[in-house]
Amino acid sequence: ALFEREQVLSEAGRLVEALDSIKGFVNSYPQHKLLPEALYRSAELSLSLNDPAAAVGPLKRLILLYPSHIAAKKALVLVGEIKASGVAFRWISPEERLSRGKRLLDGAHYVDAAKEFSQLLKCGNDAVAESAAVQLAITQIKQKRFDGAEKVLSEYLKRKPDAKNEAEALYYMGYAAVRRDDIASLLKIEKRLEERAPDSPELAGVLLLAGHYFDDSGERAKAGAYYRRIISEFSESPSVVEAYWKTGWAEYLAGNYNEAIKAFAPALKKNVKPARMRSQMVYWYARASEKSGRTDDAAGAYELTCGIDKKSYYCQLSEERLAGVPAGSISGAGGPVKQVPAGVEFKTDVTADDGADAGKSRVDISFESRYQAAAELIVLGQNSKASAELGLLSDEYKGDRTAIMEIGWLLQDAGDYASALTAYRRLMGGGPDELSQAACVLIDELGYPMRLVESIKQNAPEGPADPFLVAAIMREESGFNPEAVSPVGALGVMQIMPKTGEASAKEAGAEYSGPNDLFKPEVSIRLGSWYLGNVSRLVGNDLVLTIASYNAGPRAVLRWGAPRPDDVDEFIENIPYSETRYYVKRVIRTYAEYLKLAGFNPKDRWTRPFITPLGGARSVSGGQISATGDAPVTR
């Protein structure tokens, strides 16, 4: 197509035609993943044709809109060359640089974002400089540089910003204070906000921070007072949902189930946001109802949890508990959750059983030239080019769910599981209720590729690493993107830190020549699987502790992982690190989806159910675990 044609024309020396071709691509596909490279090629061709002024526009667009892309870094070099040549042109304004910095921040490129904001502090534009100061502080908080953030915000507040901006800065100062364990500073900020912005959402946010601090310190009464104040005085604040949750959870843990029900009850209303928090509160409303003997209320709330989000972690828990509702008893579950052995057999041929709408598109879209070209390129082993063709075709059919599903299947054929996952998410955006059950099964295989499990079994070292769990971790760590880089430097599909990769390769006896090897899926899978199997053994093959260890490191997990409550759902909700807590929930959800697609009932594949359904038997097993453990893979 246009992108490929430009390369052919450039190689033939037909630069004017090549430039026209790449401009056509830029204009026709403004959202395509190849656009950054196309903008760079457009600028290069303009320079080759001795028209540096024409190169400025594409370079500026590239640097502003795609600041973290490798093409943007090359573009900065070209800009330097144009400046050195003496060509006069209008470059990026302070406002545009601020926007660029925000894009870097949103993309988690914190080092580059901090550099951009720091340079803007003395740009000569007071409004931009003040905004840059706050953005720099937010960036430093993301980097866990809390002292630096506090210093930047203190200087900013000396400029006496307006009330709204002052309140925002004070909130972030409070956040930094809590993370520095400086409760005295947080309480001073609370008083200042009470004087300067008594009705602001920032004050509600600071009160919530104080509640969290006292919660974590074991001062439940003080924490509860803060949460109740938010509920009574800031009913319209975004913080109020979290305050209801914290209040209800404290009552639940204390065994005050009726009070917990009252606190969780607002989530039964449709206007509670975000949906994730609503699912969480409705689920625990059901659990509290169950504990207090209100089985019918519990069953209704479990059903509502799945109505909010059928694919959520909490829906999976609800389905498990609903399985035993007729028995009408209340029971917990104990002991470690065991994983599926690596050598287990599973079915991968999941097909529609009712001739539903799911398979219709294979004929409908096959006439498209891009589809045909992609299929031929896959046969020739040129998977990256095939993926590019399918990306263009996906843009053309973005409103056609049937076509998108077929494109997703061919993306999997090309080994591009990341783009296939994007197709899956686009399909699910329309809502699964619009599709037949058979169609949903086929669509799920785009989001949870079973053929990847087979690839994992081929690339992973022999041992106890569960291939379904490896696939689930890949999906949640990187979205199957082999080029993924985390803000802290974890690399590849399994998001392995370079030091962990080197140590794992040495212990596993695997070939490893350096961090760039982690971008190779087969290497990342092999080392990540080895590490996962190793930490799994350290924690007694306990599913929850294994997942948590992959994120936070086994040493940290073993500090708080035992003893634990019999009910595993309660244990997960009490994981002390919020990042690890959410991570465990996401991976468990994905793991269960893989097991279902493979033909298993998740609770039947574990040594015991993840949680015991209403009416199930109570069993307790497990013992003390002791191990040393490695550094975390992904933190």
Secondary structure, DSSP 8 states (H G I E B T S, - for coil): -HHHHHHHHHHTT-HHHHHHHHHHHHHH-TT-TTHHHHHHHHHHHHHHTT-HHHHHHHHHHHHHH-TTSHHHHHHHHHHHHHHHTT-------HHHHHHHHHHHHHTT-HHHHHHHHHHHTTSS-HHHHHHHHHHHHHHHHHTT-HHHHHHHHHHHHTT---HHHHHHHHHHHHHHHHHTT-HHHHHHHHHHHHHH-TT-HHHHHHHHHHHHHHHHTT-HHHHHHHHHHHHHH-TTSTHHHHHHHHHHHHHHHTT-HHHHHHHHGGGGSTT-S-HHHHHHHHHHHHHHHHHTT-HHHHHHHHHHHHHH-TTSHHHHHHHHHHTTGGG-------S------TT---------SS--GGGTHHHHSTTSHHHHHHHHHHHTT-HHHHHHHHHHHHHHTTT-HHHHHHHHHHHHHTT-HHHHHHHHHHHHTT-GGGS-HHHHHHHHHHHS-HHHHHHHHHHS-SSS--HHHHHHHHHHHHTT-TT-B-TT--BTTTTB-HHHHHHHHHHHT----SGGGGGSHHHHHHHHHHHHHHHHHHTTT-HHHHHHHHHH-HHHHHHHSSS--SSHHHHHHT-S-HHHHHHHHHHHHHHHHHHHHTT--HHHHSSS-SS--TT-----------------S--
